[in-house]
Amino acid sequence: MASRSQRRIITVFGASGFIGRHLVRRLAKNGWTVRAACRDPEKAHYLRTMGDVGQVIPWGADVRDPKSVRVALEGAEAAVNLVGILYESGSSTFQAIHADAAKLIAETAAQLGITRFVQMSALGAGKNAAAEYARTKAMGEDAVKAALPSARIVRPSVVFGPEDNFFNTFAGICRISPFLPVFGAPTFPDVSIGGGKAFAIDFLGNGGPKFQPVYVGDVADAIVTCLDDDTTAGNTYELAGPSVYSFADLMRLVLKTTSRKRLLVPAPFWVLELKAFFLEKLPKPLLTTDQVKLMQTDNVASGTLPGLADLGVTATPAEAVLPTYLRRYRTPLAQARTTG
């Protein structure tokens, strides 16, 4: 590890979040002095233990305030913007956070001579996407590239890991519910009749939208490589796991990992839209209409852009990691068998 006098300074916006904590740990290990910039630095104090004394510094910053952003970036050699939201709340809109804030951070970095810059986007980002989440992510990419042509863009699929919201949520549901939903399943089942007059009913169809979940550690490793490797400058990377799953496949994976048996029931998009119309009015909505629109496009790598392998990262299978943190959702009997 580099000595304190040799350490370079990096500012990580959104450092206290899910991906941020894994990235900060790796940056500190690589010798960076990390300014863990977030709206509430009190919530980032746990990051201090990820480095030597004074190496990781919780830093209050409002990504919508030019002065605050500038102070957070002054003296830094590199910057990473991980800030993003899954739903809008008050002034925290997709436009304000994904597009305007990304533009402000990148332009300020350019003014200060910072060229090592990584922007966190999302797989499926596109100007013509149905979901505003994906459209504003694309706007943020464009704004960053305009200000800093050397910026690296990373587009992860659904990110999994110990603190994730996806697998933990559905594993929690299967604890108390006799069924799990399959988002995007067909409204009407497919009935087929065989030659012997036997018939079969398929309620799940193709299993709903496709995903290519990527491990949070792999995402953090990819960002570190982007910062260290000059050949990554100006590139956009699609960060996806080694396997493609339908939504139904992911629910089966949750059940297998938690050793539970639950009925998979279809949840067509029109039903989800109806539920989301009401749920999105909650302070912390479980589902929004924009999220339903987002799911109607498969969340998988296009194959036309470089990915983890191009950054020297071997994609980690979900099956290798999920048991390490979904074990707590198993039945007491299944847990006893595992430890016995």
Secondary structure, 3 states (H helix, E strand, C coil): CCCHHHCCEEEEECCCCHHHHHHHHHHHHCCCEEEEEECCHHHHHHHHHHCCCCCEEEEECCCCCHHHHHHHHCCCCEEEECCCCCCCECCECHHHHHHHHHHHHHHHHHHCCCCEEEEECCCCCCCCCCCHHHHHHHHHHHHHHHHCCCCEEEEECCEECCCCCHHHHHHHHHHHCCEEEEECCCCCCEEEECCCCCEEEECCCCCCCEECCEEHHHHHHHHHHHHHCHHHCCCEEEECCCCCEEHHHHHHHHHHHHCCCCEEEEECHHHHHHHHHHHCCCCCCCCCHHHHHHHCCCECCCCCCCCCHHHCCCCCCHHHHHHHHHHHHCCHHHHHHHHC
